Amino acid sequence: MIIEKHISIWRLLKIIWLRLLIMTLIGLVGAITVIEFGDKDIAISMITPSILGTALSIFLGFRTNSAVDRWNRARGYWSDAIASSLNLSRVLARVDGEGYRNNKTGEESALAAHVMQRMIRRNIAWAWVLNRQLKGQAPLQDVAGMIEPQELEILKKHANPAMKLIFNQSPDFRIACREEQFIDGAHFEIVAMLRQQIAAQVSCEGLKTTPFPTHYSFFTDVFIWMLVVLLAFSLPSVENIGYFSIAAVVIIGWVFSMIDGIGSYMEEPFINNRNVVPMDALSRNLEIQLRQIGLNEEDLPADIQPIKGALY
């Protein structure tokens, strides 16, 4: 997610310089053809590019709005995932020396302490594993300290290790229940939170595996180049603009291309680019909170810092 207030022109030029060069060449060819060889008799009327530009504006508006909506939905789904993980850990955690006492015997349960803290660490790992699955990265990197070695080896064999982590919570939950760790219906809350985690993951995966319709991206690009060509053969004859039409063609083409580019970047919110939902930062924030509050740890990882004005 871009957080810098001023966009670097040089960074933009590295992305679009070839497109601008092609537009310049098309504008030059159109200007030379109309001014030097066509004596303006073969110039295209401005009515044609005007109609196409209007239609393209409507098309781009719909596409951009849809792309922003996908980004917002992705941000909401990830917020749901983080919230469900926090809520589950809230029920599992024992803070301020509360201890893991058996509610029937009143005795401390070392087994419950080990199992419930393992569930909290598994919650942290789940956020990181799901994060990397959605981005297409190696899902189990850097989670060795959060998951026990035997469980980690089993996860390596699964196609969806994030979902497996949620299912792995159930045996530990049953152990905690047998150790009488929950009162006042807290175990019902845990079941509800596990359901919410599954729902949040399925929503994220559903958005990831349902790409924006390809024909929108393809035909938007086709229509932009059609508009550039039509402008190149119509602007030179307008009010004797002459070779200044080349700059006008490039500027108009650049504006439409940038609007299209914004949509194309935001329509894929779960990939590793500058417009991505900042899942690394949110996962690290969750990790810090759960380690500090849920596990009473003092050695905490550092916050994720922006990279060249973008938070990942």
C-alpha positions in Angstrom: 0.0 0.0 0.0 1.5 3.3 -1.1 1.8 5.7 1.9 4.1 8.3 0.5 2.4 11.7 -0.2 4.4 12.5 -3.3 4.7 10.0 -6.1 8.1 9.8 -7.7 8.0 10.8 -11.4 11.1 8.8 -12.1 9.5 5.7 -10.7 6.5 6.2 -12.9 8.7 6.8 -16.0 10.5 3.5 -15.4 7.1 1.8 -15.7 5.6 3.7 -18.6 8.5 5.1 -20.7 8.1 2.5 -23.4 4.3 3.2 -23.7 5.0 7.0 -23.9 7.7 6.4 -26.6 5.2 4.4 -28.7 2.6 7.1 -28.3 5.1 9.7 -29.3 6.0 7.7 -32.5 2.3 7.2 -33.3 1.7 11.0 -32.9 4.7 11.8 -35.0 3.6 9.5 -37.8 0.1 11.0 -37.7 1.4 14.6 -37.7 3.8 14.0 -40.6 1.1 12.1 -42.6 -1.5 14.8 -42.2 0.7 17.9 -42.4 3.4 17.0 -44.8 1.8 14.5 -47.2 -1.9 14.6 -46.7 -2.4 18.3 -46.9 -5.0 17.7 -44.2 -7.3 16.1 -46.7 -6.9 12.7 -45.0 -7.3 14.0 -41.5 -9.9 12.3 -39.3 -12.7 14.3 -37.9 -12.5 15.0 -34.1 -16.0 13.6 -33.7 -14.7 10.1 -34.0 -12.1 10.2 -31.2 -14.5 12.3 -29.1 -17.1 9.6 -29.2 -14.5 6.9 -28.5 -13.0 8.9 -25.7 -16.4 9.4 -24.0 -17.2 5.6 -24.3 -13.7 4.8 -23.0 -14.2 7.2 -20.0 -17.3 5.3 -19.0 -15.6 2.0 -19.5 -12.6 3.0 -17.4 -14.8 4.5 -14.7 -16.6 1.2 -14.3 -13.3 -0.8 -14.3 -11.6 1.5 -11.8 -14.5 1.5 -9.4 -14.7 -2.3 -9.6 -10.9 -2.6 -8.9 -11.2 -0.3 -5.9 -14.1 -2.3 -4.6 -12.0 -5.5 -4.9 -9.2 -3.8 -2.9 -11.6 -2.7 -0.2 -13.2 -6.1 0.0 -9.8 -7.7 0.3 -8.9 -5.2 3.1 -12.1 -6.1 4.9 -11.6 -9.8 4.5 -8.1 -9.5 6.0 -9.3 -7.4 8.8 -11.9 -10.1 9.6 -9.0 -12.7 9.6 -7.0 -10.6 12.1 -10.0 -9.8 14.3 -11.0 -13.5 14.5 -7.4 -14.4 15.5 -7.3 -11.7 18.2 -10.7 -12.8 19.5 -9.7 -16.4 19.7 -6.5 -15.6 21.5 -8.4 -13.4 23.9 -10.3 -16.4 25.2 -7.1 -18.5 25.3 -4.8 -16.0 27.0 -4.3 -15.7 30.7 -3.0 -12.3 31.7 -1.7 -10.6 34.8 -0.8 -13.8 36.5 -4.2 -15.3 36.1 -2.8 -18.8 35.5 -4.2 -21.9 33.9 -6.2 -23.2 36.8 -8.6 -26.1 36.5 -12.0 -24.7 37.3 -13.1 -27.8 39.1 -10.0 -28.7 41.2 -8.5 -25.2 41.4 -5.0 -26.6 40.6 -2.7 -25.2 38.0 -2.6 -27.2 34.8 0.8 -27.4 33.1 -0.7 -29.3 30.2 -3.3 -26.6 29.6 -0.7 -23.8 29.8 1.4 -25.6 27.2 -1.5 -26.4 24.9 -3.3 -23.0 25.1 -0.1 -21.0 24.5 0.6 -23.3 21.6 -2.8 -22.4 20.2 -2.0 -18.7 20.5 1.4 -19.2 18.7 -0.5 -21.2 16.0 -2.8 -18.2 15.6 0.2 -16.0 14.9 1.6 -18.5 12.4 -1.8 -18.8 10.7 -1.8 -15.1 9.8 1.7 -15.3 8.3 1.1 -18.6 6.5 -2.2 -17.4 5.0 -0.5 -14.1 4.1 2.2 -15.8 2.1 -0.1 -18.3 0.5 -2.2 -15.5 -0.9 0.9 -13.8 -2.2 2.2 -16.9 -3.9 5.2 -17.1 -1.6 6.7 -20.0 0.4 4.0 -20.3 3.1 6.1 -21.8 5.9 9.1 -19.5 5.9 10.1 -17.9 9.2 7.4 -19.7 11.2 9.6 -22.4 12.7 9.6 -20.6 16.1 5.8 -20.5 16.2 5.0 -24.1 15.3 6.4 -27.2 16.9 8.8 -29.2 14.6 6.6 -32.2 14.3 3.6 -30.2 13.3 5.7 -28.1 10.9 6.8 -31.3 9.1 3.2 -32.4 8.7 2.3 -28.9 7.3 4.9 -29.3 4.6 2.9 -32.1 3.1 -0.4 -30.2 2.8 -1.5 -28.1 -0.2 -3.2 -25.6 2.2 -1.1 -25.3 5.3 -3.1 -22.3 6.6 -6.3 -24.3 6.7 -4.5 -27.2 8.3 -3.4 -24.9 11.1 -7.0 -24.0 11.9 -8.0 -27.7 11.9 -5.0 -28.4 14.2 -6.5 -26.1 16.8 -9.4 -28.6 17.5 -7.4 -31.4 19.3 -5.7 -28.8 21.6 -9.1 -27.2 22.2 -10.5 -30.5 23.4 -7.5 -31.0 25.7 -8.1 -27.5 27.2 -11.8 -28.4 27.7 -10.8 -31.6 29.5 -8.6 -29.5 31.7 -11.7 -27.4 32.6 -10.2 -24.1 31.4 -13.4 -22.5 30.1 -16.4 -21.2 32.0 -19.5 -19.2 31.1 -19.7 -20.6 27.6 -16.2 -19.6 26.6 -15.8 -22.8 24.7 -18.7 -21.8 22.5 -16.8 -18.5 21.7 -13.8 -20.5 20.6 -15.9 -22.6 18.2 -17.4 -19.4 16.8 -14.0 -17.8 16.4 -12.6 -20.9 14.6 -15.6 -20.7 12.2 -14.9 -17.0 11.6 -11.2 -17.8 10.8 -12.3 -20.4 8.2 -14.8 -18.0 6.7 -12.2 -15.2 6.5 -9.7 -17.5 4.9 -12.2 -18.8 2.4 -13.3 -15.2 1.5 -9.6 -14.2 0.9 -9.0 -17.3 -1.2 -12.2 -16.8 -3.1 -11.2 -13.3 -4.1 -7.7 -14.4 -4.9 -8.9 -17.2 -7.2 -11.6 -15.1 -8.9 -9.6 -12.7 -11.0 -11.0 -9.5 -12.6 -12.6 -10.5 -16.0 -9.8 -10.6 -18.6 -11.8 -9.0 -21.4 -12.1 -5.8 -19.4 -8.3 -5.5 -19.2 -7.7 -6.6 -22.8 -10.3 -4.3 -24.4 -9.5 -1.3 -22.3 -6.0 -1.5 -23.6 -7.2 -2.0 -27.2 -9.5 1.0 -26.9 -6.8 3.3 -25.5 -4.5 2.5 -28.4 -7.4 3.1 -30.9 -8.0 6.5 -29.3 -4.3 7.3 -29.5 -4.2 6.5 -33.3 -7.4 8.4 -34.0 -6.1 11.4 -32.1 -2.8 11.2 -34.0 -4.6 11.6 -37.3 -7.2 14.2 -36.2 -5.4 16.7 -33.9 -2.8 18.0 -36.4 -5.6 19.5 -38.5 -7.4 21.2 -35.6 -6.9 25.0 -35.4 -3.5 24.6 -37.1 -2.0 22.9 -34.0 0.5 21.3 -36.2 3.3 19.3 -34.6 2.1 20.3 -31.1 -0.4 17.6 -31.7 2.3 15.0 -30.8 2.4 16.4 -27.2 -1.4 16.4 -27.0 -1.6 12.8 -28.2 1.0 11.7 -25.6 -0.7 13.6 -22.8 -4.2 12.3 -23.5 -2.9 8.8 -24.0 -0.9 9.0 -20.7 -4.0 10.2 -18.8 -6.1 7.3 -20.0 -3.2 4.9 -19.5 -2.7 6.0 -15.9 -6.4 5.6 -15.0 -6.2 2.1 -16.5 -3.0 1.4 -14.7 -4.5 2.3 -11.3 -7.3 -0.1 -11.9 -5.0 -2.9 -13.1 -2.8 -2.6 -10.0 -5.6 -2.5 -7.5 -7.7 -5.4 -9.0 -5.1 -7.8 -7.6 -4.9 -6.9 -3.8 -3.3 -10.1 -2.7 0.0 -10.0 -4.7 3.3 -8.5 -3.7 3.3 -5.1 -5.3 3.2 -1.5 -4.0 -0.6 -1.4 -4.1 -1.1 -4.6 -2.1 -3.2 -4.8 1.1 -0.4 -4.3 3.8 -0.7 -7.9 5.1 2.9 -8.1 6.3 2.5 -5.0 8.5 -0.9 -6.2 9.8 0.4 -9.7 10.5 3.4 -8.3 12.3 1.1 -6.0 14.4 -1.0 -9.1 15.3 2.2 -11.0 16.2 3.4 -8.2 18.5 0.1 -7.9 20.3 -0.3 -11.6 20.9 3.3 -12.1 22.0 3.1 -9.2 24.4 -0.5 -9.6 25.7 -1.3 -13.2 25.1 2.0 -14.8 25.8 3.6 -12.2 28.2 6.8 -12.1 26.1 9.1 -9.1 26.2 11.4 -9.9 23.3 9.2 -8.6 20.5 9.9 -8.4 16.8 10.2 -5.0 15.1 7.4 -3.3 13.2 7.4 -3.7 9.4 8.8 -0.5 7.9 7.8 1.0 4.6 10.0 0.2 1.6 10.4 3.1 -0.8 7.2 4.7 0.3 5.1 1.6 0.3 3.9 -0.7 3.2 3.7 -4.4 2.4 
